[in-house]
Amino acid sequence: MDTRFLETLIAVIEHGSIAEAARMQRLTPATVSQRIRVLEAEIGHKLIQRSGRRVQATVAGHGVLGQSRAIVRDAAELRSLASGDRLTGKLRIGTVATAATGMIPILLQKASELGPDVDFQVATGFSSELYSMILDGSLDAALIVKPLFELAATCDMEILRREELIVITHESLVGRDPLDILRTEPFIRGARTRWMGAQADAYLNARSIRPRLRYEINTLDTLLLLVTRGLGVSVVPDWPRPWLEGVRVIRMALPEAPQREIVLVWSRNPSRAQLTNLIRVAARELPQEIRNVTLPAR
């Protein structure tokens, strides 16, 4: 029995869709269906069935699911043993921009020490995009902002860092009340369609603050440079350094500031379990000043 066929069965049951399983494994839906038929013929029972627009496991399918996961896991371990007890392969990681400089380099250093024969591929993007890439199998894991919805059953998550929203201003505004600054100074908004911008908007709305919107921008480095040039103020998460060279802004704490959480999300794909476990272990070894800590505003 080909373990790749078992991986396909697991993907179909976990995703509830032949099309989703095909995308995750980079196969055609016809190939996925053929693999399932071969397994059903070998086992002698129907393993999946249609339920409306979804696909779900039959009683027999549920019965073999746990053992199938174990077989796939054991096969991956055997491949690792065959390579000399050293973990090999390519680990595909995604990151939001605010973690790309302050967290990812340290995380990759730790992971490289744990898996010296593993290659790493890093993609930068918005949280929603990276999460979608985990779902479709393009990424194994990603550092993203914790979503407001419940994760898919095919993913797991661990909180790595909590960051309070702060006001960033030009040096000329030192000493002023941060809420008064937000009411009177030109405002630079992070895009409301992104999770960060939506959280900042919610905070301002709750305090009936209607800022004088001047710019709306997705790129945080550009936002920082606009504030440095005195073109406006903004509300952003207090993400870890280093920041872009040349940035000179004042960070001000907000009363009752909400927090956003940076999480490591990873796929439960059993064929990738050893690689994703590598990044999970590395994340737990991040320095305390980075992991699960908010830096004080100054």
ZIVENZI-V854189 format. One record per run of one state. SS is the DSSP state (alpha for helix, beta for strand, coil for the rest). FROM is the first residue (numbers start at 0). TO is the last residue. If there is no record, write none. Layout:
BEGIN
ss:SS from:FROM to:TO
ss:SS from:FROM to:TO
END
This chain:
BEGIN
ss:coil from:0 to:1
ss:alpha from:2 to:14
ss:coil from:15 to:16
ss:alpha from:17 to:24
ss:coil from:25 to:27
ss:alpha from:28 to:42
ss:coil from:43 to:46
ss:beta from:47 to:50
ss:coil from:51 to:52
ss:beta from:53 to:56
ss:coil from:57 to:57
ss:alpha from:58 to:81
ss:coil from:82 to:87
ss:beta from:88 to:94
ss:coil from:95 to:95
ss:alpha from:96 to:99
ss:coil from:100 to:102
ss:alpha from:103 to:113
ss:coil from:114 to:116
ss:beta from:117 to:123
ss:coil from:124 to:125
ss:alpha from:126 to:134
ss:coil from:135 to:139
ss:beta from:140 to:144
ss:coil from:145 to:153
ss:beta from:154 to:168
ss:coil from:169 to:169
ss:alpha from:170 to:172
ss:coil from:173 to:176
ss:alpha from:177 to:183
ss:coil from:184 to:184
ss:beta from:185 to:189
ss:coil from:190 to:193
ss:alpha from:194 to:205
ss:coil from:206 to:210
ss:beta from:211 to:216
ss:coil from:217 to:218
ss:alpha from:219 to:227
ss:coil from:228 to:231
ss:beta from:232 to:236
ss:coil from:237 to:248
ss:beta from:249 to:252
ss:coil from:253 to:257
ss:beta from:258 to:266
ss:coil from:267 to:268
ss:alpha from:269 to:283
ss:coil from:284 to:297
END
